[in-house]
Amino acid sequence: MFSERVLNRLAMLGALSLFLSTVEYLFPRPIPFMRLGLANLPVILYLDLLGSDSKDSTGTYFLLILIKVLGQGMVNGTMASYVFLFSLAGSFSSGLTMWLAWRYLRPNISFLGVSVLGALISNMSQILLSIVFIFGPAAWRILPWFLGIGLGSGFFIGLFARSFSGKSRWWKALKDSSLEAS
């Protein structure tokens, strides 16, 4: 189904996402079910590896998101809770939005723009779920804080992704090996 090269890359980025999720778990959450988004870094960076000629890149992108969500659920112990569903909805709505933006707005959008857009979409989907299923209209009260924190974390994750992709020899080698295989 997927080539060995693609599976190795997916495993490596999935492991990086799981590691960053574990690191993120060490920080206190400013708002319930709110995360800083460190585990999204591999997902954002993976957009740079997506080639229009690759048959499996879109599928592996969404598989990476699933690995990220499952890993976060295991690390945080939330697999059987509403928090896992919020993470699933936020991650996939964010991932789809980032993928669409990268695909159709590139080169006019950078990692910074994609990251901020993804953070805001993730937060909005989670707010909508909390209104419908848990807190009702009272959830609107946390919207400014939630979006503000999401905007800030999306901004910093995007800046880091931009800097990392430009300066990392490891990332350059990974990207060059992807281009050679296309």
C-alpha positions as CSV (number, residue, x, y, z in Angstrom):
1,M,0.0,0.0,0.0
2,F,2.7,2.5,1.1
3,S,6.3,2.4,0.1
4,E,8.9,1.6,2.8
5,R,10.3,5.1,2.5
6,V,6.9,6.6,3.1
7,L,6.2,4.3,6.1
8,N,9.6,5.1,7.6
9,R,9.0,8.9,7.2
10,L,5.5,8.5,8.7
11,A,6.8,6.5,11.7
12,M,9.6,9.0,12.3
13,L,7.2,12.0,12.2
14,G,4.6,10.1,14.2
15,A,7.2,9.4,16.9
16,L,8.3,13.0,16.9
17,S,4.6,14.0,17.4
18,L,4.3,11.6,20.2
19,F,7.5,12.9,21.9
20,L,6.3,16.5,21.5
21,S,2.9,15.5,23.0
22,T,4.7,14.0,26.0
23,V,6.7,17.2,26.4
24,E,3.5,19.2,26.1
25,Y,1.8,17.1,28.8
26,L,4.4,18.5,31.3
27,F,2.9,22.0,30.9
28,P,-0.2,23.0,32.8
29,R,-3.3,23.7,30.6
30,P,-4.5,27.3,30.8
31,I,-8.1,26.2,29.9
32,P,-9.5,22.6,30.1
33,F,-8.7,20.5,27.0
34,M,-6.5,23.3,25.7
35,R,-3.0,22.3,24.5
36,L,-0.1,24.4,23.2
37,G,0.0,22.5,19.9
38,L,3.6,21.3,20.0
39,A,2.6,17.9,18.6
40,N,1.3,19.7,15.5
41,L,4.8,20.7,14.4
42,P,5.4,17.4,12.5
43,V,2.0,17.7,10.9
44,I,2.7,21.2,9.7
45,L,6.2,20.3,8.5
46,Y,4.8,17.3,6.6
47,L,2.9,19.7,4.4
48,D,6.3,20.7,2.9
49,L,6.9,17.1,1.9
50,L,3.6,16.8,0.0
51,G,4.3,16.6,-3.7
52,S,1.6,16.9,-6.3
53,D,3.0,13.8,-8.1
54,S,3.0,11.6,-5.0
55,K,0.1,9.1,-4.9
56,D,0.2,8.5,-1.2
57,S,1.1,11.8,0.4
58,T,-2.5,13.0,1.1
59,G,-3.4,9.7,2.8
60,T,-0.2,9.6,4.8
61,Y,-0.8,13.2,5.9
62,F,-4.1,12.3,7.4
63,L,-2.7,9.1,8.8
64,L,0.0,11.2,10.6
65,I,-2.9,13.2,12.1
66,L,-4.5,10.0,13.4
67,I,-1.3,8.8,14.8
68,K,-0.9,12.2,16.6
69,V,-4.4,12.1,18.1
70,L,-4.0,8.4,19.2
71,G,-0.6,9.2,20.7
72,Q,-1.9,12.2,22.6
73,G,-4.9,10.2,23.8
74,M,-2.5,7.5,25.2
75,V,-0.1,9.9,26.7
76,N,-2.8,12.0,28.3
77,G,-5.0,9.0,29.3
78,T,-8.0,10.5,27.5
79,M,-8.9,7.8,25.0
80,A,-12.2,7.0,26.7
81,S,-13.3,10.6,27.3
82,Y,-14.9,13.5,25.6
83,V,-11.4,15.2,25.5
84,F,-10.3,12.5,22.9
85,L,-13.3,13.4,20.7
86,F,-12.5,17.1,21.0
87,S,-8.9,16.3,20.0
88,L,-10.0,14.2,17.1
89,A,-12.4,16.8,15.8
90,G,-10.0,19.7,16.3
91,S,-7.0,17.9,14.8
92,F,-8.9,16.7,11.7
93,S,-10.7,20.0,11.0
94,S,-7.4,21.8,11.5
95,G,-5.5,19.3,9.4
96,L,-8.0,19.5,6.6
97,T,-7.9,23.3,6.6
98,M,-4.1,23.4,6.7
99,W,-3.9,20.9,3.8
100,L,-6.4,22.8,1.7
101,A,-4.6,26.1,2.4
102,W,-1.2,24.6,1.6
103,R,-2.5,23.0,-1.6
104,Y,-4.5,25.9,-3.0
105,L,-2.8,29.0,-1.5
106,R,0.8,27.9,-1.9
107,P,3.2,29.8,-2.4
108,N,1.2,32.7,-1.0
109,I,0.9,31.0,2.4
110,S,3.7,30.1,4.7
111,F,4.1,27.7,7.7
112,L,3.2,30.7,9.9
113,G,-0.1,31.3,8.1
114,V,-1.0,27.6,7.9
115,S,-0.2,27.2,11.6
116,V,-2.3,30.1,12.8
117,L,-5.2,29.1,10.5
118,G,-5.0,25.5,11.8
119,A,-4.9,26.6,15.4
120,L,-8.0,28.9,15.0
121,I,-10.0,26.2,13.2
122,S,-9.1,23.6,15.8
123,N,-10.2,25.9,18.6
124,M,-13.4,26.9,16.8
125,S,-14.4,23.2,16.2
126,Q,-13.7,22.4,19.9
127,I,-15.7,25.4,21.1
128,L,-18.6,24.3,18.9
129,L,-18.4,20.8,20.3
130,S,-18.3,22.1,23.8
131,I,-21.4,24.3,23.2
132,V,-23.4,21.4,21.6
133,F,-22.3,18.6,24.0
134,I,-21.0,19.8,27.3
135,F,-21.3,23.4,28.5
136,G,-24.0,24.9,26.3
137,P,-24.0,28.6,25.5
138,A,-21.7,29.3,28.5
139,A,-18.8,28.0,26.4
140,W,-18.9,31.3,24.5
141,R,-17.4,32.9,27.6
142,I,-14.0,31.2,27.1
143,L,-13.9,31.9,23.3
144,P,-11.7,35.0,23.6
145,W,-9.2,33.3,25.8
146,F,-9.3,30.1,23.8
147,L,-8.8,31.9,20.5
148,G,-6.1,34.2,21.9
149,I,-4.1,31.3,23.3
150,G,-4.6,29.4,20.0
151,L,-3.5,32.4,18.0
152,G,-0.4,32.8,20.1
153,S,0.6,29.1,20.0
154,G,-0.2,28.8,16.3
155,F,2.0,31.9,15.7
156,F,5.0,30.5,17.6
157,I,4.6,26.9,16.2
158,G,4.5,28.5,12.7
159,L,7.6,30.6,13.4
160,F,9.4,27.6,14.7
161,A,8.4,25.5,11.7
162,R,9.6,28.1,9.3
163,S,12.9,28.5,11.1
164,F,13.4,24.8,11.5
165,S,12.6,23.9,7.9
166,G,15.1,26.6,6.7
167,K,18.0,25.7,9.1
168,S,17.7,22.0,9.8
169,R,20.1,19.8,7.9
170,W,18.1,16.8,9.0
171,W,14.9,18.3,7.5
172,K,16.7,19.3,4.3
173,A,18.0,15.7,3.8
174,L,14.5,14.3,4.5
175,K,13.0,16.8,2.0
176,D,15.7,16.1,-0.6
177,S,15.1,12.3,-0.3
178,S,11.4,12.9,-0.8
179,L,12.0,14.9,-4.0
180,E,14.4,12.3,-5.4
181,A,11.8,9.6,-4.9
182,S,9.1,11.5,-6.7
